[in-house]
Amino acid sequence: MKIERNFTKAGKDAYASVDFRVTSSEIRNPDGTVVFKLDECEIPTKWSQVASDVIAQKYFRKAGVAKALKKVEENSVPSWLWRSVPDEEALSKLPEGERYGSEMDSRQVFDRLAGTWTYWGWKGGYFDSEEDALAFRDELAFMLATQRVAPNSPQWFNTGLLWAYGIDGPGAGASLCRLQVGQAVSLQGLAAGRLNRNMRALVLHAHPVETSYNAALHRLIVERLSARGYEIDDCDLYAEGFDPRLTREER
């Protein structure tokens, strides 16, 4: 892919034109008791207090973020895209109770999301050049910071924890169904091209906006499977009149 810059400039920080403020986030019960409080977190200045509370309460990683990190060198990956892990030597010099903590700056969240998506794209060979990959990361980081794009909640919670901080854990995964043999095929296998030919796949898609991220993923999956010789049963739920609401007649 070739990526054109619309909001950022090459050689400049992705957030160069975005103002941030140090603020506090506090959420209370109706009776006034404090449910959550976080002081000195950094949020884009133009974000509302509600948006600031949501990212601080829900999407900041609350534990396990090392106060000292180091890059893991990969020969096939540009140095600016290397993933990070805790720097145990540097951490050993800190008091034990200060070695790990929470994300405190919204840029940490934007960076781990945009960085991880770019890392995956680089690994998948999606970019025409390193400049395109860097533009992709910068543009996404800027758009996240200015609320031009937003993923769903599981992405905010989990995406990038391994890439940004070395925080690992079991993954739920995502699968496609091989109808002829009743086996599941991971999307990682799809990206790596490890699928057999002469198979049939059911692809379910449910999003009303053709320019959405979901629609783009749907087109990519269909394109990749078709290129590998799959017969596609492409089910667009909205085109078929899908309505997620349960009506009285359906009860």
C-alpha positions in Angstrom: 0.0 0.0 0.0 1.0 3.6 -0.6 0.0 5.9 2.2 -0.5 9.6 1.6 -0.1 12.0 4.5 -3.1 14.2 5.2 -2.6 15.4 8.8 1.0 14.8 9.6 4.4 15.7 8.1 7.4 13.4 7.5 10.1 14.0 10.0 7.8 15.6 12.6 6.1 14.1 15.6 2.6 12.8 14.8 1.2 14.9 17.7 3.0 18.1 16.7 -0.2 20.0 16.1 -2.2 18.4 18.9 -2.3 20.1 22.3 -2.5 17.9 25.5 -3.4 18.9 29.0 -2.6 17.3 32.4 -5.9 16.6 34.1 -7.6 14.4 36.7 -10.3 11.9 36.0 -12.9 11.0 38.6 -16.1 9.0 38.4 -18.6 9.0 41.3 -21.7 7.0 42.2 -25.0 8.8 42.5 -24.5 9.0 46.2 -21.2 10.9 45.7 -18.8 8.0 46.6 -15.7 7.9 44.4 -15.7 4.9 42.0 -12.5 5.8 40.2 -9.9 8.5 40.4 -6.7 9.1 38.5 -4.6 12.2 38.8 -2.0 13.8 36.4 -3.0 11.9 33.3 -2.4 13.5 29.9 -5.3 13.9 27.5 -5.8 15.9 24.3 -7.0 19.4 25.2 -10.0 19.3 22.9 -11.4 16.0 24.4 -14.5 16.4 26.5 -14.4 15.4 30.2 -16.6 12.4 29.4 -14.1 11.2 26.7 -11.2 11.8 29.1 -12.9 9.8 31.8 -13.6 6.9 29.4 -10.0 6.5 28.2 -8.6 7.0 31.7 -11.0 4.7 33.5 -11.5 2.0 30.8 -8.7 2.0 28.3 -5.5 2.9 30.2 -3.7 -0.3 31.1 -3.8 -0.2 34.9 -1.0 -2.6 35.8 2.1 -4.3 34.4 3.4 -1.3 32.4 7.2 -1.3 33.1 8.7 2.1 34.0 11.8 1.2 31.9 11.6 -0.5 28.5 14.0 -1.6 25.9 13.6 -2.4 22.2 13.8 -5.9 20.8 15.9 -5.8 17.6 14.5 -7.5 14.5 16.5 -7.5 11.4 13.5 -7.5 9.1 11.7 -4.6 10.9 12.7 -0.9 10.9 14.2 0.2 14.3 11.4 2.7 14.9 8.9 -0.2 14.7 10.7 -2.6 17.0 8.6 -3.9 19.9 9.5 -3.2 23.5 10.0 -5.4 26.6 10.7 -4.5 30.3 14.4 -3.5 30.8 15.1 -5.7 33.8 18.5 -4.2 34.5 17.1 -0.6 34.6 14.1 -1.8 36.6 16.3 -3.4 39.2 17.7 0.0 40.1 14.2 1.3 41.0 12.3 0.6 44.3 10.4 -2.6 43.9 7.0 -0.9 44.3 7.8 1.6 41.5 8.9 -0.7 38.7 5.5 -1.3 37.2 2.4 0.8 37.0 -0.4 2.2 34.7 -0.5 4.1 31.5 -0.8 7.7 32.3 -0.6 9.5 29.0 -3.2 9.0 26.2 -0.3 9.0 23.7 0.8 5.7 25.2 -2.6 4.2 24.2 -2.5 5.9 20.7 1.1 4.7 20.1 0.5 1.1 21.1 -2.6 0.9 18.9 -1.1 2.6 15.8 2.3 1.0 16.4 0.9 -2.5 16.6 -1.3 -2.1 13.6 1.7 -0.9 11.6 3.9 -3.7 13.0 1.3 -6.3 11.8 1.1 -4.6 8.5 4.8 -4.6 8.0 5.0 -8.3 9.0 2.2 -9.0 6.4 4.1 -7.1 3.6 1.3 -4.6 3.1 3.4 -1.4 2.7 5.2 -0.4 -0.5 8.0 1.2 1.5 9.2 2.1 5.0 8.0 5.7 4.3 4.5 4.4 3.7 4.6 2.3 6.9 5.7 5.4 8.9 3.0 7.5 7.3 0.4 4.9 8.2 1.5 4.9 11.9 1.7 8.7 12.2 -1.6 9.3 10.4 -3.4 6.7 12.6 -1.9 8.1 15.8 -3.0 11.6 14.9 -6.5 10.5 13.9 -6.9 8.6 17.2 -5.8 11.7 19.2 -8.2 13.9 17.3 -11.1 11.4 17.4 -11.3 11.0 13.7 -11.1 7.2 14.1 -11.8 4.8 16.9 -11.6 1.0 17.2 -14.0 -1.0 19.3 -13.4 -1.6 23.0 -11.4 -4.8 22.9 -8.8 -3.0 20.7 -8.5 -0.2 23.2 -8.1 -2.6 26.0 -5.8 -5.2 24.6 -4.2 -4.3 21.3 -0.5 -3.5 21.5 0.2 -4.7 25.1 2.7 -7.3 23.8 4.2 -4.9 21.2 4.5 -1.9 23.5 5.2 -3.4 26.9 5.9 -7.1 26.5 2.7 -8.0 28.3 1.6 -11.4 27.1 -1.4 -13.6 27.7 -3.6 -16.2 26.1 -5.4 -14.9 23.0 -9.0 -15.7 22.1 -8.3 -15.6 18.4 -10.6 -15.2 15.5 -11.6 -17.9 13.1 -13.2 -18.7 9.7 -15.2 -21.9 9.2 -14.2 -24.5 6.6 -17.6 -25.7 5.7 -16.5 -28.9 3.9 -14.4 -30.3 6.7 -15.8 -28.4 9.7 -12.4 -27.0 10.8 -11.5 -23.6 11.9 -8.9 -21.5 10.1 -7.3 -18.6 12.0 -7.0 -15.2 10.5 -3.3 -15.4 11.2 -3.2 -18.4 8.9 -5.1 -16.4 6.3 -2.6 -13.6 6.5 0.3 -16.1 6.2 -1.3 -17.9 3.3 -1.5 -21.3 5.0 -4.9 -22.2 3.7 -5.7 -25.1 1.3 -7.1 -24.5 -2.1 -10.3 -25.9 -3.5 -12.2 -25.1 -0.3 -15.4 -23.2 0.5 -15.6 -20.5 3.1 -18.5 -18.6 4.7 -17.8 -14.9 5.3 -20.3 -13.1 7.5 -20.2 -9.3 7.3 -22.4 -6.9 9.2 -21.8 -3.1 8.9 -24.1 -0.6 7.1 -21.3 1.7 6.0 -19.2 0.7 3.0 -16.3 3.0 3.9 -16.0 1.6 7.5 -13.0 -0.3 8.8 -15.1 -3.5 9.1 -16.1 -3.2 5.4 -12.4 -2.8 4.5 -11.5 -6.0 6.4 -14.4 -7.8 4.8 -13.2 -6.9 1.3 -9.6 -7.9 2.2 -10.7 -11.3 3.5 -12.8 -12.0 0.5 -10.0 -10.9 -1.8 -7.4 -13.0 -0.1 -9.5 -16.2 0.1 -10.6 -15.8 -3.6 -7.0 -15.4 -4.6 -6.2 -18.7 -2.9 -8.9 -20.6 -4.8 -11.7 -20.5 -2.3 -15.4 -20.6 -3.2 -16.9 -17.8 -1.2 -20.3 -17.7 0.4 -20.4 -14.0 1.1 -23.2 -13.1 3.5 -23.8 -9.4 3.9 -26.4 -9.3 6.8 -27.4 -5.7 6.2 -28.0 -6.3 2.5 -30.2 -9.1 3.5 -32.3 -6.9 5.8 -30.6 -7.9 9.0 -32.0 -6.0 12.1 -30.2 -6.6 15.4 -33.2 -5.5 17.4 -35.6 -8.2 18.7 -39.1 -7.3 17.8 -42.2 -8.2 19.7 -43.3 -10.6 16.9 -40.0 -12.5 17.2 -40.3 -13.2 20.9 
